[in-house]
Structures are given as structure tokens and as C-alpha cells.
Amino acid sequence: MSIESEIIHADHEHLLHPLYHPSAHKTPIVWVEGRGAIVKDITGKEYIDGLSGLWNVNVGHGREELAEAAAAQMRQLAFYSGYVGSTNLPAIHLAEKLSELFYPSINSFFFTSGGAESTETSFKTARFYWKAVGKPEKVKFISRMKGYHGVTMAAMAATGLPAYWPMFEPRMPGILHIESPYPYRFVNKTPGVSDGVAAANLLEEAILREGPETVAAFIAEPIQGAGGVIPPQDDYFQRIREICDTYEVLLIADEVITGFGRTGRWFALEHYGIEPDIVQFAKGITSGYVPLGGIGISDTIRDAIESVPPEKRWMHAFTYSGHPTACAVALANIAIIEREGLVERAAEVGAHLNAALKELEEMPIVGNVRGKGMMAAVELVADKASKEPFPPSANVGVRVQQEMTARGLFTRVIGDTICIAPPLVTPVETIDRLVQIVGESIAAVTP
């Protein structure tokens, strides 16, 4: 038995993976090295990292600065509790830095270990806020189909991808969904109103149906990621903000994927000219080098937390909140993004990526190409005129993924939608090769 076979056998025997089923894990790739936008498996084969690990390695692989930042902090103070009454320098400095980068009304931060914990924190904070201001009945949350907010219990209930639900039912009550704005497939049933406003108005309908006095918050990714990279219509979020203000519903922006430069802005709601009440983040804050997430809250919510009596305090906590090593790496990561102009680069190179992918729409089974900055998607359909999808039995997405992997591009395919989100440092020539592989792979499975 080869060393590779021994390792895979040990994996099968002892390791459970996310979204696990043995049928999908017969021949896993064993990753051993990464440099820039390239990752290498245990056999020595190199691949373009088409999804930045999992939407998160924004500054690319193998950054010595981040390893050094972690090592230096570990030597000095690897960990200490950040519970009330304790604090540490990296957490303070990171929160201070984030207040400079985030939306003007967001100046206070709580740290978690990742995106799902951030969703749970957002929901608990929203409920806390309404209780603190004398409206305890406001406990419900509205999310969107095709949204992804994690798969812990409340986060899973908010995630609008039904495949995540069945084996963990019943879902947490008080969380409901409206339709995604999904420009390629949204059907506008309101004459004289733009698609974006019509899609946003579904939120108003849901709030009125449930009763505004019962709805705590609306949660949305500025660009839906795991649902298939879905940027909304340009006027969608302006109307969403108006609706939230009208009915006293908090707006939670899930910037776990879109934050820290991915879309060509530091944070993606900047594209749409509005600010959220709560913003949650993870992934790109450390480029995945160590786990870190969190939420930022508006000054109004911070005032509510500060003003309650001690016995009604914000009784929320994680052991690793404000982890000194994770915060030190985040500071070093943000410094790289600033020093190398990666937010601006994501806008510029992202425009090149999206334009190159757009040319694939001439292919017979490419129905839609969409994206913003360094995230994009190519949706494959059986019939371009009707937008009819392929039957699941055709396994088109799986087959395209196999072709891409064989050609040296590793990325995620969701159904029949190819998702692309390479590191922000990816060279233009590598982007061109990536697009070439996508095109070749689609052609290889086209009937």
C-alpha cells in the first residue's frame, strides 16, 4: 500500500468531513501545500485554487507574514479569556481597526470563531436589543431562499438551501424565508415596478403577514454565495433598507464571504449605498489562516447593551472570543490587503474575470454568467431559451467538475452552477487559464 493509500485509508477510518457521505469521499484529494493561487496535492500535482479554499484565502496561500504574526503572538500570549473583566492587545487593536474599515455607524465588535457562530450571535443580539428597548415580542427572523448563513441550529434554519434541513428537523421555529432576488430567474408579478423593488417588496409582505411587532430582523448576504453567487438587482437593497426602517426591523448583513475585499469594496453593501444594523464576518478577515469571525453592531445597538441593568446584561459568550493569536493574524492580514491594494485589485482583476467568463455565454449550455469583483458563477442549462435546468440524473455539474479537476482547476460546483472565487492575488494569466479550463470542461460534457 502506497503512502497516499495509507493516508486515505486512515482518513476513511477516523475522520468525518463536512457534508459527509462515503459515496462522495472515495478518492479524496490530499492537499499538502499552497503558494499564491496554486495548491498542490500529495502526488505533486498542482491546481489553480478556484474558490480561495472556501471563499476565504483572500491574500493567497503561503504568506510568511501571517505565519510569523501567529508565531510571535503565540510566544508572547497565545490565549487568554476575553470574558468581561479581561482583554488583550490584539483584540483591542483589531476592533479599533475594524471601526475604521466598516460602515460609519458600525463601531463595536464581538469576535467568534467563524461564520455560523456569527449568525447565532447576530440573532441573539437582535432579540436582546428588542427586549432592551421594550419590544420583547420581536423575536422572528426573515431570511431568503438560496441564502447561506451556516449550519448550526439557528443558522441552519436561516440558511435557505433545503438540502441542509431534512436529517436535522425540526428546525428552530420563528425563522421564515422569502424568495431570492436571483435576477436570472426572478419572476416579477408587479407591473410598473422594477425587478429589484418587486423582489424587495416580498420582505414587506412577509413582515405584514407575520406582524411587524413580531419580527426582529432580516438577514441577507449582499451577494448570495453558496446559493450560486447571486448579485441582486442594483435597486434591491435600497428598498430593503427602507422596509426595515419603516417596520422597525433590524437589517443583518452577512458579509462572511463578501467582506475584506472580495467584491472590489471592503464590504459589499458599499456597492448599494446603505448600511446595516448588524454585520457579520469571518473567512477573509484572516484569509483562513486561523479561524476567526465576528459581528459589528450599530452605535444604537451598542447603546442598548450599555444601558441595561447588570441583571439584564448581554449574556452571550464564546471561549475563543477575542482570541489573541487569531486577532494578531487578522491585523497582519488586513495590513497585507491594504499594503498590496487588494481591494482595488479585486475590482480591476475581477472585472477582467467576469468579462472573460461572460464570453462563455456563447456556448450552447451556458445560460447565465454573473458576478461582482473576484466572485462569479457560470450556470448551465438544458435549454437557453426557457432556462430549463438539466435533470439531476444527467450529473452535468459533477461531470464538469471532474473535467476541471483533471485539467488542474479545483473549485466548487453547486448543482449545475460553477462557482469561481480565486484569491485576490491571482495573476491575470492564471485567471485566463482558469477561464480557459472552465470553457474546455463545459465543452467536454456538452451533448
N, C-alpha and C positions, 0 to 999 in steps of 0.2 A: 504494500500500500504506500503510495507516494505521500510526501509531507502534506501536500494540498488535500489529498483524500482523507488523511488522518484528521486534519483540522476541520474539514466539513463534517466528518463523522462526529467529532466532538461537539460541533455546533448543533447537529441534529439531536444529539443525546441530551444536551444540557441547556440549550438557550432557546427561549421563546422570543419571537420578534414581533414588532408592531404589525397589526393586521394579519396575524399568523394563521396559516393553514399549510400542512406539509406538502400539499399538491403544488403550492406556489413557491416552494423552497427546496426543490430537489437539487438544483445546481446553482447555489448562491455564488455571487462574485465575492471574493475575499479581498477587501481593499487594504492596501499596505502603505501607500504613500500619496502625497499630493503636493503639487507645486503650481502656484498660479491658478490657471483654469484647467489644469490637467491632473487626473488621478490615475493611479497605477494599481493593478491587481497583483495577486500573489504569483502569477505566472510571468509577470513583467510587462503585460500588455497595457498600453496607455489609452485613455479615453478622455474626450472633452467632457467636462462636468457641465452638463446642460441644465442643471437645476440648482447649482450652488449648494451641493449637498442635499439640503431640503429647504430651499429658498433662503438660505441663511449665511453662506460663506461669502459675504459681500466683498471682502478685501482679498479674497483668494486664499489658496492653501499655502502652508509652509511659511507663514510670516514669522520670522525670528523675533520681531519686536513684541509680539503677543506672548510667545513662549517666555521671553525674558521678563515681561511685565508680571506674568504669573509666578515665575520662579522668585523674583525679587520680593513680591508681596508675601509669598509662602515662607520665605526665610525670615521675614520680619513679623508677620502676624497672618497666618493662613486663614484662621477663622476665629471669630468671637461673636457671641449673640448680639443681635441688634434690637432685642426687645427694649421696650420703653425703659429708660434709665441707663441705656448703653448706646454707644455709637462708635463709628470708626471713620478714619480719614478718607479712604477711597469712596465709601458710600456718600459721605457729605459732599466730596468734590464732584462725584458723578451726578448727584441730584442738582447741584448748583449748575453744572454744565448743561444738563438737560433743560433746565429752566431757560437757558439762552437759546436752545435749539428748537424747542417745541412751540406750539401756538401761544400767542401772548397771554392768554387767560389761563394757561396751564403752567403752574409754578411749583407744585408739590408732588412728590413721587413716593411710591411704595414699591419695593422690589420683591420679585418672586423668582422662581427657578425656570419659568417657561410660560408659554402662551396659554395653556389650559388653566394654570394657576392664576394667570392674569384675568381670564374670563371670570373665574369664580370670585376673584377679588372685586372686579367691576360690579358684578351682580350684588354681592353683599354690601358694597359701598353705596350702590343706588338705593337699596332697601333701607340702609342706615340713614341716608340723607333724608328720605321722605318721612321716616319716623322722627328724626331730629327736628324737622320743621313742622310737625303736627299733622302729617298726612299719612298715617300708618297703613291705610288701605291700598296705597300704591305699591303693589308687590309683583305685578306681572311684567313679563318681558316679551318684546316682539323682535323676531329675527327674520331672516329671509331664506327661502329655498336656495340651494346651491352655496349657502354661506358655510364657512368652516370656522369654528371657534374652539376646537379641542374636543377631547372625548372623555374627560371626567364627567361626573353625572350631570351637573347643571350645564356644563359646556356642551356635552353631547346632545342634550335636549335642545340647545340653541342651534347646534350645527344642523343645517338644512340639507343633509345628504342622507337619505333614508337607509342606505346600506349599513350605516353605523348603528342603527337602532335595534333591530329585531331581537337579537340574543341578549339584550340588556334591559328589555322592557320590564316594568312600566317606566316610562320617562318621568322626570320631575315635572309635576304639574305647574301650571301658570306660565308656560312658555309656548308661544304660538308663532306661526310663520306666515309671511306674505310672499307673493311671487317675486322672483328676482327681476331687476330691470332688463337684463340679458338682451341687449339690442338686436342680436341676430334672430332671436325667436320671440321676443315680447310682442303680444297682440294687444294693440291699443283699441279699447272699446269705447273711447270717449271722443267723439268728433270735435274738432276745433281745438284740441288740447295736444301739446307735443307728447311724444312717447315718454320722455323723461318725467314730465309733470304727471302724466297718467300713471306711470309706474310708482311714483312717489305718493300719489293720492291713495294708493292701496293701503298705505300706513294710516292715513286719516280714517279711512273706512274701518280698519281693524280697531283703532283706538275708540271710535264711536261705538262700534259693535260691543266691545268689552266694557266700555265705560271709562272715560278719561280719569276718573277718580281712582281707578284700579291699576293703571299702567304706570310702571316705574321708569322704564327705559326702552329705547330701541337700539339694538346693536347691529353694526354693519361694517364690513370691510370696505374701504374706499374703492378697492378693486378686488372682486372676489377671486381668491387664489386657487385653492384646492377644488373649487367647483368648476374650474376650467378657464382661469384667467379672463374675467369678465369686467372690463371697464364699463361704468354706467354711461348714460347719455350726459352731455355736458350740463344740462339744467336740472338733473335729478337731485343732487344733494342740496342745492339752494332751496328747493321746495321741501325737502326732508327737514331742514333746519327750521323753516317757517312753521311746519306742522308741529314739530317738537315744542317750539316756543308757544304756540297757540294753546296746546293742551297740557302744558307743564309736564313734558316727558323728557327725561334726560337722553342725550344722544351719546352713545358709546361708540367710538371709532376703534375698530380692531385693526391696528397697524402692525400686527405681528409680522406679516410678510412685507408690507409696503413701506415700513419705516426704514430710516437710516440710508436713504438714497436710492432705493430700488427703482422708483418710478421717475427719477430725474429731479425730484424735490426731496428735501429731508423727510417730509411726511406727506402722504398722498392727498389728504384733504386740502392741502395748499392749492392743488390744481383747480379746486372747485370753489375757493374763496369763502369757506366757512370754518368755524371752529367747533370742536366737540365739547361736551361737558366732562367726559372721561375718555382718555385714550389709553389703549393697552398696547404693549410692545413686547418683543423678545427677539429671537433669531438674530437679526442683523446688528443688534446692539453690541454683541461680542463676536460677530461673524461666526458664531457657532463654536468658537474655540473652548469656551466653558459655558455651562447653562446659566442663563440669566434672562429674566423678564421683568415685567412690572406694569404699573399703571401710573398715569399722571392725572391729576384732578384739578378742576377749575378752582379759582380762588373762592368762589361761592361755596363749593362743597367743603373746601378746607376750613372755611369759617364755621360751617356747621359742626365739623369734627372738633374744632377748638372750643365751641361754645357749650356743648352738652355737659351736664354734671358728671363727676367721675364714675358714678354707678351706671351711667348710660354710655360709657366710652365705646370707641370703635374697637370691639373685642375681636380683632382679626389678627392672625399671625402665621408665620412660617419659620421653621428653624433657620432656614438659609436666607431669610430676607436681609438684604444689605450685606451679603457675603463679601468680605474684604477682597479676596482673590478675584472673584467674578467682577466686582466693581472696578478693580485695578485694570483688568483686561479690557473692560468696556471703555475705560478712559483712553487706553492705548489704541484701541480700535477706532474710536472716534477721531483721535489725533491723526491716524493714517488717512481716514476718509477726508478730513479737512486738508491735510498737507498735500495729498495727491489729487485733490479736486474731483473726488469720485462721484459726488452728486451731479456735478456738471457733466462729467464724463458719461454717467448713466443716461443723461438726457441726449447727449450727442451720439454716442455709440448705440444707444437704444433706438434712436431714430433710424440709424443705418440698419440695425437688426430687423426692425419692423417693416422697413421698406423692402428689404431683401426677401423676407418671408412673404410679403404681400404679393410678390411676383408668382408665388406658388398657387395663387387663386386661379391661374390659368389651367391648372391640372384638373382632370375630369372629376376627381372625387374630393377635391378641396372646396368645402362650402364657405368657410369663413376664416380669415386671419385677423387677429385683433391683439392689442397690447398697448402698453404705455411704458416708456423707459426700458429698463432691462427685464421686462417680463412680457411674454407673448404666448399666444396659443394658435394652433392650426387645427381647425375642426373638420373632420372628414365625414362626408355624407354619401348615401347611395344615389341620391338624385338632387342635383344642384337647384333645379327649378322649384321643387316642392320642399326642399330642405329635409327630405325624409332620411332618417338615420339608417345605418346598416343594422340588420338584425344581430342581436348578441351572438348568435351561433356562428356568424361569419368571422368573429375574432379579429376584426380588422386592426383595432388598436394594438392588440397583443402582437400581431404579426409585424406591424410597423415597428414596434418597439424592439422586437428581435432583430429586424434588419438594421436598425440604427445602432444597436449594441454591437452587432457583428462588424459594423463599419467604424466603430470607435467613438460613438456618441452615447453617453448614458444619461437618460432623462426620464421623466415620468409621463406616462400616458394614462389619462383618466377617461375611461370609456373609449371613444374614438377621437379624443382631443389630445393632441400633442402639446405638452406644456414646456416652455422654454424660459429659463431664468438663470443665465450663466453669471459667474462672478463679475462684479463691476469693473474688474481689472482686465477682463478678457481682451486680448489683442483683436484688432479688426480682421486680420487674416484668419484668426481662429473662428470668429463669427461667420465669416464667409464659408469656411469649411463646414461649420455646423449646419448652415442653411443648405449647403450642397448635399450633406448626408441626409437631412430631412427629405429633400426632394427625391433623392435616389431611392430612399426607403419607401416613400409613398408610391413611387413608380413601380417598385418591385412587387407590391401587393395589389396594384390596380387591376381589376378584372379585365 
